[in-house]
Amino acid sequence: MINTIAKLGVFNVWANETLLRRLDSSVAAGREAPQPALRIFSHVINAQAIWIARLSGTASPLKVWQEHDLAGLHHWHEQTSQTFADLCANADETELLRHIQYSNSQGDAFDSQVSDILTHCIVHASYHRGQVAVKMREGGLEPVNSDFITYCREQGGQVAPQL
């Protein structure tokens, strides 16, 4: 049986790394990373940290719209993306069905199932990576294709990795 949530967790790491590589190569070529793209991608990484903290019952080290430069994005990606993927990979049925109570950034209280949270995080990140692509293009940079099927094709050796 395919563990879809685990596969999506690994995809999320790939998509974040692919985007970071493109930003790195653009900066190395003398282009400036557009601030609006960095702001939105910061939100993606921050949200991972926040949800990891909620799932583990700890305080998040990051705020929802805290902004990072490219070095900061690398740092927080390294701190959160694989950890999130591990949560996806290690969640058994009991964990997936577990509910947690938490408050959002506005202080509103909620109760959500872990499987819904894990799915939300991946969908949320994909949505915002699409926005990052738009901001990159508006800033004169060629965005990456971070679609799930592109990840699958790359992993299957059908296409070359993006730089």
Salt bridges, closest charged atoms under 4 A:
GLU17 OE2 - HIS77 NE2 3.44
ASP24 OD2 - HIS74 NE2 2.82
GLU67 OE2 - ARG39 NE 3.31
GLU95 OE1 - ARG98 NE 2.82
ASP111 OD1 - HIS99 ND1 2.50
GLU138 OE1 - LYS135 NZ 3.40
GLU142 OE1 - ARG137 NH1 3.40
